[in-house]
Amino acid sequence: MITAFSKGYQALGDEKYLDAANRSANFIHKSLYDTKKRNRSRVV
């Protein structure tokens, strides 16, 4: 999903796609990343 937003920004130059990619990456880092283990948590 992040890659699709990034490619959308590259192709179209629309900042909304870049913002969406950044928001998605920030969500993953804040919500799913375990800083102690330095990996992503899996949600099942």
Backbone as CSV, one residue per row, in Angstrom:
resi,resn,N_x,N_y,N_z,CA_x,CA_y,CA_z,C_x,C_y,C_z
1,MET,0.823,-1.176,0.000,0.000,0.000,0.000,0.873,1.247,0.000
2,ILE,1.902,1.274,0.822,2.787,2.429,0.867,3.476,2.619,-0.484
3,THR,3.878,1.527,-1.089,4.515,1.602,-2.402,3.551,2.171,-3.439
4,ALA,2.307,1.767,-3.392,1.319,2.272,-4.350,1.128,3.779,-4.190
5,PHE,1.051,4.251,-2.955,0.934,5.686,-2.723,2.171,6.423,-3.228
6,SER,3.328,5.870,-2.979,4.578,6.493,-3.435,4.645,6.564,-4.953
7,LYS,4.256,5.485,-5.602,4.259,5.476,-7.066,3.199,6.419,-7.631
8,GLY,2.088,6.533,-6.940,1.063,7.491,-7.348,1.592,8.914,-7.309
9,TYR,2.350,9.217,-6.265,2.964,10.541,-6.171,3.995,10.750,-7.279
10,GLN,4.818,9.735,-7.539,5.832,9.853,-8.590,5.183,10.066,-9.957
11,ALA,4.112,9.354,-10.222,3.481,9.422,-11.533,2.675,10.703,-11.726
12,LEU,1.968,11.101,-10.665,1.039,12.219,-10.811,1.530,13.524,-10.187
13,GLY,2.481,13.415,-9.256,2.995,14.610,-8.595,2.021,15.234,-7.611
14,ASP,1.003,14.480,-7.218,-0.013,14.988,-6.289,0.428,14.707,-4.855
15,GLU,0.541,15.757,-4.071,1.034,15.644,-2.694,0.160,14.754,-1.811
16,LYS,-1.117,14.571,-2.153,-1.992,13.747,-1.302,-1.504,12.304,-1.244
17,TYR,-0.878,11.823,-2.321,-0.358,10.462,-2.326,0.890,10.342,-1.458
18,LEU,1.723,11.354,-1.488,2.909,11.368,-0.636,2.508,11.447,0.832
19,ASP,1.528,12.286,1.140,1.033,12.391,2.515,0.439,11.070,3.000
20,ALA,-0.303,10.399,2.133,-0.892,9.109,2.503,0.193,8.074,2.762
21,ALA,1.245,8.069,1.952,2.358,7.136,2.166,3.031,7.410,3.498
22,ASN,3.263,8.673,3.805,3.890,9.036,5.079,3.008,8.677,6.265
23,ARG,1.707,8.932,6.164,0.797,8.582,7.264,0.765,7.070,7.485
24,SER,0.764,6.308,6.396,0.759,4.847,6.504,2.030,4.333,7.160
25,ALA,3.172,4.855,6.747,4.444,4.442,7.330,4.509,4.820,8.809
26,ASN,4.035,6.001,9.150,4.029,6.422,10.556,3.126,5.540,11.394
27,PHE,1.972,5.148,10.854,1.064,4.262,11.573,1.744,2.924,11.874
28,ILE,2.384,2.358,10.866,3.064,1.076,11.059,4.155,1.214,12.115
29,HIS,4.924,2.279,12.022,6.027,2.464,12.974,5.508,2.662,14.397
30,LYS,4.461,3.452,14.568,3.944,3.750,15.915,3.115,2.608,16.488
31,SER,2.339,1.934,15.646,1.373,0.954,16.137,1.851,-0.487,16.079
32,LEU,2.702,-0.814,15.139,3.041,-2.211,14.915,4.513,-2.536,15.125
33,TYR,5.331,-1.550,15.402,6.766,-1.773,15.527,7.143,-1.896,16.990
34,ASP,7.815,-2.978,17.335,8.269,-3.219,18.709,9.720,-2.739,18.828
35,THR,9.927,-1.640,19.545,11.276,-1.066,19.625,12.232,-1.952,20.413
36,LYS,11.718,-2.744,21.333,12.594,-3.622,22.106,13.119,-4.771,21.244
37,LYS,12.251,-5.334,20.429,12.642,-6.451,19.572,13.138,-5.963,18.205
38,ARG,12.857,-4.708,17.898,13.224,-4.082,16.636,12.628,-4.816,15.439
39,ASN,11.339,-5.187,15.568,10.625,-5.807,14.448,9.150,-5.438,14.521
40,ARG,8.420,-5.772,13.481,6.989,-5.500,13.445,6.232,-6.598,14.179
41,SER,5.177,-6.180,14.874,4.290,-7.152,15.508,3.315,-7.665,14.466
42,ARG,2.874,-8.873,14.643,1.879,-9.428,13.721,0.525,-9.407,14.416
43,VAL,-0.455,-8.919,13.700,-1.813,-8.887,14.208,-2.582,-9.977,13.502
44,VAL,-3.145,-10.885,14.297,-3.858,-12.013,13.711,-5.313,-11.927,14.097
